[in-house]
Amino acid sequence: MPLTAQRAGRCLATLALACGRPVSVTRLVDSVWDARPPRTAEAQLQTVVWRLRASLAEAGSPTGLIARRPGGYLLPEGEFTTDLAQFRHEVESARAELGRDRLDEAATLLRTALGRWRGPALLGLGGGPALAAAVGRMEEERHRAHEQCARLDVLRGRHHAINAELRELVGLYPLQESLACTLALALYRSGRQGDALGVLRRSRQRLRDRLGLDPGREFLAVEQAILRQSIGFSAAENQLELRQIERALES
């Protein structure tokens, strides 16, 4: 069975996602061959690793970047940087800026972090259950950062600019109450109270129709505040929303 670029990609992705921890040969074989390995998988894996080392060396990385360890292989932490590691660092830094009530700096960091994504995680690699689970976790991190950034933009007074982006997010995640709340806040602050209430009404109906659930406390609080027209616009009046974003970043 010939070596393919997809198998090399799966092997490298599995090693990189281990964040400097050794990965067993068994786990690598499962990832590379989608849990359906040939009898010669371990021997072929050695060829995959050998060719990966050569490719990395050609790209300017140390020849021994992929290290052999008892029972497996290791991509040493500190000798490489992944987009995912940088994304997570920037999200962590955004959390620290929020702790100082520096909304502009936090939003800039989140936008930078989101800019590192160039499409779905590990696009085209496929792989077994372990890689699929890793992709799910990464996409969830991306979605959470995107939502937090959008909420920050609304809080910073960029509600006009963020409406279309929020509508797209609500379309992708129609059952997520917090997104509907953020879109409703953006519309309300754009002078569109009726549209804001319409977003919440449709979200409530989807929750009931698809999940048999009623909306939670934040949803009801936003709905009542829009009905009463009691939502603040100044930074001081928006401290509750800021704390909600902080808690989301910490989760």
C-alpha distance (Angstrom), angle and dihedral (degrees) to the residues before:
residue distance angle dihedral
M1 . . .
P2 3.84 . .
L3 3.80 124.7 .
T4 3.79 114.3 -104.2
A5 3.80 133.2 -164.3
Q6 3.80 87.6 -118.9
R7 3.80 91.9 59.8
A8 3.79 91.6 47.8
G9 3.80 89.0 49.5
R10 3.79 92.3 50.5
C11 3.80 91.0 49.7
L12 3.81 93.3 49.0
A13 3.81 92.3 45.0
T14 3.80 92.0 51.4
L15 3.80 91.6 50.1
A16 3.81 93.1 45.9
L17 3.82 93.3 48.3
A18 3.82 89.4 54.5
C19 3.85 87.2 71.3
G20 3.80 96.8 -140.0
R21 3.81 97.2 -36.2
P22 3.83 121.9 122.9
V23 3.80 115.8 -101.0
S24 3.78 119.3 -148.2
V25 3.79 121.6 -121.7
T26 3.81 88.7 -120.8
R27 3.79 92.5 56.5
L28 3.80 92.4 45.7
V29 3.79 91.4 49.6
D30 3.81 90.6 51.0
S31 3.80 91.3 49.9
V32 3.79 96.0 44.7
W33 3.79 96.2 46.2
D34 3.81 99.4 32.5
A35 3.84 92.8 -113.1
R36 3.85 90.1 -58.6
P37 3.81 102.5 94.2
P38 3.81 124.6 174.3
R39 3.80 119.9 -121.1
T40 3.81 89.9 -100.4
A41 3.82 94.2 50.0
E42 3.80 96.9 120.0
A43 3.78 92.2 51.1
Q44 3.79 90.9 46.5
L45 3.80 90.0 49.2
Q46 3.79 89.0 60.2
T47 3.80 88.2 56.0
V48 3.81 90.9 48.3
V49 3.81 90.8 52.5
W50 3.80 92.7 44.8
R51 3.79 91.8 53.2
L52 3.80 91.7 44.6
R53 3.81 90.1 54.1
A54 3.79 89.9 50.7
S55 3.82 91.9 48.8
L56 3.81 92.1 47.9
A57 3.80 91.5 48.5
E58 3.80 90.2 49.7
A59 3.82 88.6 52.0
G60 3.80 90.7 54.1
S61 3.81 100.6 -95.8
P62 3.82 121.2 128.7
T63 3.81 112.6 -80.2
G64 3.79 91.9 -126.3
L65 3.80 94.9 47.3
I66 3.81 92.3 124.8
A67 3.80 103.7 58.9
R68 3.80 125.9 -159.1
R69 3.78 114.8 -124.1
P70 3.82 130.5 179.5
G71 3.78 105.0 -72.6
G72 3.79 95.5 -2.2
Y73 3.81 151.8 5.7
L74 3.79 138.2 -75.6
L75 3.79 136.0 -153.0
P76 3.83 99.2 -155.5
E77 3.78 116.2 -125.7
G78 3.79 113.4 -121.5
E79 3.81 94.1 31.9
F80 3.80 93.4 78.5
T81 3.78 139.2 31.5
T82 3.79 124.4 -149.0
D83 3.78 128.3 -161.4
L84 3.80 86.9 -120.3
A85 3.82 92.5 56.6
Q86 3.81 90.9 48.9
F87 3.80 91.2 46.2
R88 3.80 91.1 53.0
H89 3.80 92.3 46.4
E90 3.80 91.2 52.9
V91 3.80 92.5 47.8
E92 3.80 88.6 50.8
S93 3.80 90.0 49.8
A94 3.81 89.9 50.1
R95 3.80 88.3 55.5
A96 3.79 89.9 54.0
E97 3.81 91.5 50.0
L98 3.79 90.7 50.7
G99 3.78 88.5 53.1
R100 3.81 86.2 61.1
D101 3.83 91.7 46.3
R102 3.82 89.5 -114.7
L103 3.78 98.4 144.9
D104 3.82 98.3 168.9
E105 3.79 93.1 52.6
A106 3.82 91.9 46.1
A107 3.80 91.9 50.4
T108 3.81 91.8 48.7
L109 3.80 91.2 52.3
L110 3.80 91.9 48.9
R111 3.81 91.6 49.4
T112 3.81 89.7 50.0
A113 3.79 90.5 49.5
L114 3.80 92.5 49.2
G115 3.80 90.2 48.4
R116 3.79 89.5 65.9
W117 3.79 90.0 70.3
R118 3.78 113.0 92.1
G119 3.78 96.9 177.3
P120 3.82 137.2 -44.6
A121 3.80 116.3 -17.0
L122 3.83 115.1 -87.5
L123 3.79 90.3 -4.2
G124 3.79 113.1 -162.4
L125 3.80 96.5 7.5
G126 3.80 98.8 99.0
G127 3.79 109.9 -177.6
G128 3.77 139.1 161.0
P129 3.81 131.4 -58.6
A130 3.81 94.5 -71.8
L131 3.80 93.9 57.3
A132 3.80 91.4 41.5
A133 3.82 90.1 53.9
A134 3.81 90.6 48.3
V135 3.80 90.6 51.5
G136 3.81 89.8 51.2
R137 3.81 91.6 52.4
M138 3.80 93.0 47.7
E139 3.79 93.2 48.7
E140 3.80 89.8 50.0
E141 3.82 90.3 52.4
R142 3.78 89.8 49.7
H143 3.78 93.1 48.6
R144 3.81 92.7 48.1
A145 3.82 91.7 50.4
H146 3.80 90.8 47.7
E147 3.78 91.9 51.7
Q148 3.80 92.3 46.5
C149 3.80 91.1 50.0
A150 3.80 91.2 50.3
R151 3.80 91.2 49.6
L152 3.79 89.6 50.4
D153 3.79 90.9 51.2
V154 3.80 90.3 53.6
L155 3.77 90.1 48.1
R156 3.82 90.7 50.1
G157 3.79 92.3 54.2
R158 3.82 97.6 -101.4
H159 3.80 92.1 121.1
H160 3.82 94.3 127.7
A161 3.81 92.5 53.1
I162 3.80 95.3 47.1
N163 3.82 101.7 48.7
A164 3.81 97.3 92.6
E165 3.81 92.6 45.1
L166 3.78 91.0 50.6
R167 3.78 92.4 48.9
E168 3.80 88.8 54.5
L169 3.80 91.3 50.3
V170 3.80 92.1 48.9
G171 3.80 88.3 51.0
L172 3.81 90.5 53.3
Y173 3.82 94.3 44.8
P174 3.81 105.3 27.4
L175 3.82 95.0 164.7
Q176 3.79 97.0 54.1
E177 3.80 108.1 106.3
S178 3.80 96.1 -164.7
L179 3.80 92.1 59.1
A180 3.79 91.5 50.8
C181 3.81 88.6 50.3
T182 3.81 92.3 51.0
L183 3.82 92.3 48.7
A184 3.80 90.2 47.7
L185 3.82 90.4 51.8
A186 3.80 91.1 49.1
L187 3.80 92.1 50.3
Y188 3.80 92.9 45.3
R189 3.79 91.5 51.7
S190 3.80 88.4 49.1
G191 3.80 88.5 60.6
R192 3.82 94.5 -101.6
Q193 3.79 103.8 120.0
G194 3.82 93.8 155.3
D195 3.81 92.5 52.3
A196 3.81 90.1 47.1
L197 3.80 91.9 54.0
G198 3.81 89.4 45.4
V199 3.82 90.6 57.1
L200 3.80 90.4 52.1
R201 3.79 92.7 45.4
R202 3.81 92.4 53.1
S203 3.80 91.4 44.9
R204 3.81 90.9 52.1
Q205 3.81 90.5 50.5
R206 3.82 92.9 49.8
L207 3.79 91.3 50.7
R208 3.79 91.1 51.7
D209 3.80 96.3 42.5
R210 3.81 98.0 44.6
L211 3.79 104.2 28.5
G212 3.79 105.3 17.3
L213 3.81 89.3 -125.4
D214 3.78 136.1 130.6
P215 3.81 119.9 -136.1
G216 3.79 121.1 -91.4
R217 3.79 133.9 -115.5
E218 3.81 98.9 -81.8
F219 3.81 90.7 51.0
L220 3.80 92.2 50.5
A221 3.80 92.2 45.2
V222 3.82 92.2 52.1
E223 3.80 91.3 46.0
Q224 3.80 92.7 51.2
A225 3.81 92.4 45.2
I226 3.81 90.6 52.7
L227 3.80 91.7 47.2
R228 3.82 90.4 50.5
Q229 3.81 91.9 39.7
S230 3.78 87.3 -131.5
I231 3.82 100.5 133.6
G232 3.78 113.0 122.9
F233 3.76 125.4 -129.4
S234 3.79 102.6 -163.6
A235 3.81 125.3 86.1
A236 3.79 91.1 -113.3
E237 3.79 92.4 52.6
N238 3.80 91.8 49.6
Q239 3.81 98.9 58.0
L240 3.81 91.6 111.4
E241 3.79 90.5 58.5
L242 3.79 90.9 47.0
R243 3.79 90.9 54.3
Q244 3.82 90.0 49.7
I245 3.79 90.3 54.6
E246 3.79 91.3 48.1
R247 3.79 91.2 52.6
A248 3.79 90.6 48.7
L249 3.81 91.5 52.2
E250 3.80 90.2 51.0
S251 3.81 93.8 52.2
